[in-house]
Amino acid sequence: MHSQINFGYPWYLSWGHLLLALPFALAAWRLRNRWVRAVCLVVVLWALSAWAVLQVGLGVQRRAVLPTARFLASGSGRVLDLGAGTGRSALMVLEARPRATLVALDEFGRSFEMHFGKSAEHLLLENLKAAGVASRVTVEKADMRKIPFGDGSFDAIVSAYAIDHLRRSGAEETLREAYRVLKPGGEFLFIVTNGDFWLRYMAGPLLVHNRMRGMEDWRPILTGPGFQVAEEGNSPGTLFVLLRKPAMAP
């Protein structure tokens, strides 16, 4: 059943850097000029490092693993997935928290289909079905900057590699909306590309969506609405922050 999961990422995110490394590796092996060989080896090392960041750090083609056991530790509740895309973050939560239900919210715009040749909404529905969790999910087509739910509608929120697609003003709007629809005492698991050296210069510009890089850039946006930072961590290319809305939130 898991073999049917398809997050829609193109082949070049999996194999592009390795294919680029191959001719330069052959050139470094066959050519005699040491300077040319040195340049070829530098390109090979860059390509292999970039491939490792994408596959090991971001794991773009793998099922995602919940980065912290503290998120929705009760195991149940109503979760909002902001920018659900093809379902990677939704499956991450639903498989780790089998008693939770989830609303997958996304605009499902044509940009994904234009870039990757596939409909994100279609892939989301197919992935939910293939993983056996479709009955626990409601799909909502909407802008995450204007969440169409009332105050305190959700026990928890997750957003992975979505809010960093927005400009700073859009990210601030989304965080304010997330704070509004989250119940007092609720949690928000925020996951973005961190734009560090390894992602920005090794993996290339495709996955770096804005100028915000690490926690020092995100902190004022995350805490501005009133969220408290409960936990944070990172890996090559990824930053995660567990936010909590105070139990006595106004």
C-alpha positions as CSV (number, residue, x, y, z in Angstrom):
1,M,0.0,0.0,0.0
2,H,2.8,2.4,0.8
3,S,4.3,2.0,-2.7
4,Q,1.2,3.9,-4.0
5,I,2.2,7.1,-2.1
6,N,3.3,9.8,-4.5
7,F,4.1,13.3,-3.3
8,G,4.5,14.5,-6.8
9,Y,8.1,15.8,-6.6
10,P,9.8,15.7,-10.0
11,W,12.6,13.2,-10.8
12,Y,15.3,15.9,-10.8
13,L,14.9,16.4,-7.1
14,S,15.8,12.7,-6.6
15,W,18.4,12.1,-9.2
16,G,19.3,15.4,-10.8
17,H,22.4,16.1,-8.7
18,L,23.7,12.5,-9.1
19,L,23.2,12.7,-12.9
20,L,25.1,16.0,-12.9
21,A,27.9,14.4,-10.9
22,L,28.4,11.5,-13.3
23,P,30.0,13.3,-16.3
24,F,32.3,15.4,-14.0
25,A,33.4,12.2,-12.1
26,L,34.3,10.6,-15.5
27,A,36.1,13.7,-16.6
28,A,38.1,13.8,-13.3
29,W,39.1,10.2,-13.9
30,R,40.1,10.5,-17.5
31,L,41.6,14.0,-17.8
32,R,45.3,14.6,-17.0
33,N,45.3,18.3,-16.3
34,R,45.3,18.6,-12.5
35,W,43.5,21.9,-12.4
36,V,40.7,20.7,-14.6
37,R,40.5,17.6,-12.5
38,A,40.3,19.6,-9.4
39,V,37.4,21.7,-10.7
40,C,35.6,18.5,-11.8
41,L,36.1,17.0,-8.3
42,V,34.7,20.2,-6.7
43,V,31.6,19.9,-8.8
44,V,31.2,16.2,-7.9
45,L,31.5,17.0,-4.2
46,W,29.0,19.8,-4.5
47,A,26.5,17.6,-6.4
48,L,26.8,14.7,-3.9
49,S,26.4,17.1,-0.9
50,A,23.3,18.7,-2.5
51,W,21.8,15.2,-3.1
52,A,22.5,14.3,0.5
53,V,20.8,17.4,1.8
54,L,17.7,16.8,-0.3
55,Q,17.4,13.1,0.4
56,V,18.7,12.8,4.0
57,G,18.0,16.3,5.4
58,L,14.7,17.2,3.7
59,G,13.8,13.6,2.6
60,V,11.7,15.1,-0.2
61,Q,10.6,11.7,-1.5
62,R,10.2,9.9,1.9
63,R,7.3,9.7,4.3
64,A,7.8,12.4,6.9
65,V,8.4,11.5,10.5
66,L,6.9,13.7,13.3
67,P,10.0,15.7,14.5
68,T,8.8,15.9,18.1
69,A,6.8,13.5,20.3
70,R,5.4,16.5,22.2
71,F,3.1,17.5,19.4
72,L,-0.5,16.4,20.2
73,A,0.9,14.0,22.8
74,S,-2.7,13.1,23.9
75,G,-3.0,11.2,20.6
76,S,-6.3,12.7,19.6
77,G,-7.9,16.0,18.6
78,R,-8.9,18.0,15.6
79,V,-5.9,19.2,13.6
80,L,-5.6,21.8,10.8
81,D,-2.9,21.3,8.2
82,L,-2.1,24.7,6.6
83,G,-0.8,24.3,3.1
84,A,-1.5,20.6,3.0
85,G,-0.3,20.2,-0.6
86,T,0.0,16.5,-1.6
87,G,-0.4,15.3,1.9
88,R,3.1,14.7,3.3
89,S,2.4,16.6,6.6
90,A,-1.1,15.2,6.8
91,L,0.1,11.6,6.7
92,M,2.9,12.5,9.1
93,V,0.4,13.5,11.7
94,L,-2.4,11.0,11.0
95,E,0.0,8.0,11.1
96,A,1.7,9.1,14.3
97,R,-1.6,10.1,16.0
98,P,-4.2,7.4,14.9
99,R,-7.0,8.9,17.0
100,A,-6.7,12.4,15.4
101,T,-8.8,13.9,12.7
102,L,-7.5,16.5,10.2
103,V,-8.6,19.3,7.9
104,A,-6.3,19.6,5.0
105,L,-6.4,23.2,3.8
106,D,-4.8,24.5,0.7
107,E,-5.5,26.8,-2.3
108,F,-4.5,23.9,-4.6
109,G,-3.5,26.6,-7.1
110,R,-2.2,25.8,-10.6
111,S,1.4,26.6,-9.8
112,F,2.1,23.1,-8.5
113,E,0.6,21.6,-11.6
114,M,2.5,24.0,-13.9
115,H,5.8,23.1,-12.2
116,F,5.3,19.3,-11.7
117,G,2.6,18.4,-14.2
118,K,0.2,17.0,-11.6
119,S,-2.7,18.2,-9.6
120,A,-1.8,18.6,-5.9
121,E,-5.4,18.0,-4.8
122,H,-5.7,14.8,-6.8
123,L,-2.4,13.5,-5.4
124,L,-3.5,14.4,-1.8
125,L,-6.8,12.5,-2.2
126,E,-5.0,9.5,-3.7
127,N,-2.3,9.5,-1.0
128,L,-4.9,9.7,1.8
129,K,-6.7,6.8,0.3
130,A,-3.5,4.7,-0.2
131,A,-2.5,5.3,3.4
132,G,-5.9,4.3,4.7
133,V,-6.6,7.6,6.5
134,A,-9.1,9.2,4.1
135,S,-12.0,8.7,6.4
136,R,-10.3,11.0,9.0
137,V,-9.7,13.9,6.7
138,T,-11.7,16.8,5.4
139,V,-10.3,18.8,2.5
140,E,-10.8,22.5,2.5
141,K,-9.9,24.7,-0.5
142,A,-8.9,28.1,0.9
143,D,-6.2,30.7,1.5
144,M,-4.3,30.0,4.7
145,R,-4.0,33.8,5.2
146,K,-7.8,33.9,5.6
147,I,-8.7,30.6,7.4
148,P,-12.5,30.0,7.0
149,F,-13.1,28.7,10.5
150,G,-14.2,30.2,13.7
151,D,-12.1,31.1,16.7
152,G,-10.8,28.2,18.7
153,S,-11.9,25.6,16.1
154,F,-8.8,23.3,16.4
155,D,-6.8,21.5,19.0
156,A,-3.6,21.6,17.0
157,I,-2.2,22.9,13.8
158,V,0.6,21.7,11.5
159,S,2.2,23.4,8.6
160,A,5.2,22.0,6.7
161,Y,7.1,23.7,3.9
162,A,4.2,26.0,3.1
163,I,4.4,29.3,5.1
164,D,7.9,29.9,3.8
165,H,6.4,30.3,0.3
166,L,4.8,33.5,1.5
167,R,6.2,37.0,1.8
168,R,6.9,38.2,5.3
169,S,3.6,40.0,5.4
170,G,1.7,36.9,4.3
171,A,3.5,34.8,6.9
172,E,2.5,37.2,9.6
173,E,-1.1,37.1,8.5
174,T,-1.1,33.3,8.5
175,L,0.4,33.2,12.0
176,R,-2.3,35.6,13.3
177,E,-5.0,33.5,11.7
178,A,-3.5,30.3,13.1
179,Y,-3.5,31.8,16.6
180,R,-7.1,32.8,16.2
181,V,-8.5,29.4,15.1
182,L,-6.4,27.4,17.7
183,K,-7.9,26.6,21.1
184,P,-6.3,28.1,24.2
185,G,-3.6,25.6,25.2
186,G,-3.4,24.2,21.6
187,E,-0.2,23.5,19.7
188,F,1.2,24.6,16.4
189,L,3.9,22.5,14.7
190,F,5.7,24.8,12.3
191,I,8.1,23.3,9.8
192,V,9.9,25.3,7.1
193,T,13.1,25.3,5.0
194,N,15.6,27.2,7.1
195,G,17.6,28.6,4.1
196,D,20.9,27.8,5.8
197,F,24.2,27.4,3.8
198,W,23.6,23.8,2.9
199,L,20.2,24.4,1.4
200,R,20.8,27.8,-0.2
201,Y,24.1,27.1,-1.8
202,M,24.3,23.3,-2.0
203,A,20.7,22.4,-3.1
204,G,20.2,25.4,-5.2
205,P,17.4,28.1,-5.3
206,L,14.4,25.8,-6.1
207,L,13.7,25.0,-2.4
208,V,14.7,28.4,-0.9
209,H,11.5,30.4,-1.0
210,N,12.4,33.6,0.9
211,R,15.1,35.5,2.7
212,M,14.2,34.2,6.2
213,R,16.8,31.6,7.2
214,G,16.9,30.6,10.9
215,M,15.1,31.1,14.1
216,E,16.4,34.6,14.5
217,D,14.4,35.6,11.4
218,W,11.3,33.6,12.3
219,R,11.0,34.3,16.0
220,P,9.3,37.7,15.8
221,I,6.8,36.4,13.3
222,L,6.0,33.3,15.3
223,T,5.7,35.0,18.7
224,G,4.1,38.2,17.4
225,P,0.4,36.9,17.7
226,G,1.1,35.6,21.3
227,F,2.5,32.1,20.7
228,Q,5.1,30.7,23.1
229,V,8.0,28.6,21.8
230,A,7.9,25.2,23.5
231,E,10.6,23.4,21.4
232,E,12.7,24.0,18.4
233,G,15.2,22.0,16.3
234,N,16.7,21.7,12.9
235,S,18.4,19.4,10.4
236,P,20.1,20.3,7.1
237,G,17.6,22.4,5.3
238,T,14.8,22.2,7.9
239,L,13.7,24.1,10.9
240,F,10.9,23.0,13.2
241,V,9.3,24.9,16.0
242,L,6.6,23.7,18.4
243,L,4.5,26.7,19.4
244,R,1.9,26.8,22.1
245,K,-1.1,29.1,22.6
246,P,-1.3,30.1,26.2
247,A,-4.1,28.3,28.1
248,M,-5.5,31.7,29.3
249,A,-5.1,33.4,25.9
250,P,-7.3,36.5,25.5
